[in-house]
């Protein structure tokens, strides 16, 4: 893994669900972890099909492995999102590409 290529600061957020005054569920996103990542281009990917990466603004982020983050993703992938500047990404899938607990690849879709 070439850590020097991971230059983009991202923030992982998790949510807790609360209720508003009318009893409606409200997602309250909270800071979980700050990390550096890099977008992975489709020709560098071996684990996601080209159709998945190209469809609907999906992309892949590569970041260092974190056991706490991996456990959160395994428990409920929909309860974790990525914030990069003013952009927000929903995580649709994740993989430890070489199964050595060194890096994670996250398939994401940008929320508009």
N, C-alpha and C positions, 0 to 999 in steps of 0.2 A: 504494500500500500504506500502510495506516495502522498504523505500527509501535506506536503507543501502545496499540492494542487487544491486542497480544501481551504479555500479562501473566503467563502461566503458565510458570514455569521447567520445562523438560524436559531430560532427558539422553538422548542417543543412545548406545547400547551396541552393540559388535560382539563376536563370539565367536571364540575359537580352540578347536579341538577337540583334546582330549588323551585319553589312555587311562588308565583306573584300573588297579589292581593285577590285576584279572581280564581286562584287555584290552578292556573295554567303552568305547565312546566317551563322553566327558563334555564338555558345552559349558561353557566358562569365559567368562562374559560380562565384558567390560572396558569401562571408560569410553572414549568416543570424542570426544564433543562436547557441550557444554552450550549451550542456546539458549532463547529465549523463543518461545512459540507461543500460538495461540488455537484453540479449537474452532470450526469453521465449521458453521453451521446449514444444513440441507438447502435452505432457500429461497434461500440465498446461493450455492449451488453450481450451476455450469453444466456441469461436466465429469463428474459422477457421477450416474447415474440414481437416482431416489428409492428404487427397490427395493434397490439396493446399500447405500445409507446406512442404511436402516431395518432391514435384515435382521440378526438375531443380534448386537445390541450393537455394530454397526460405527459408526464416526464418522470425521470428517475433521479433521485438524489442519493449520493453516496456520503456516508458519515462514519465516524468511528463507532465501534460497538460499545454499547453501554448496557450492562445487565439490568439496571433499573428500567431503562427505556424498553429493552427487549421484553421484560416481564409485563410492562404496561401494554405493549402491543399485543402480546400473546393473550392477555386477559380480555382486552376489548380494543381492537384496532380503531373503531369509530370514536373512541373517547380520547384520541390523541390527534393533534393537528400540528402543522408546521407554519410558523410565521417568519417570513423573510422580508424585512422592511415593512412595507404596507401591503404586501401580498400574503394571501392565506392559502394553504394547500391542505386538502383532505388526503389522508393516507388510505390507499386502497389495498395495498399489499406490501409485504416486506420479506426480505430473505437475507440470511447470513451466507453470502455467495460461496465461500470456501469452507464454511463450517469450522472455522478456527477462532471464532469470537474476536475478530480483529476489526471487522467493518460490517456495515449494514447497507443494503440497497433498499430504498423506499420508493414504491410506485405511488405517485401522487397525482391529484387532479386539482387545478387551481379553482378556487371559489371566486366567482365574479360578483 
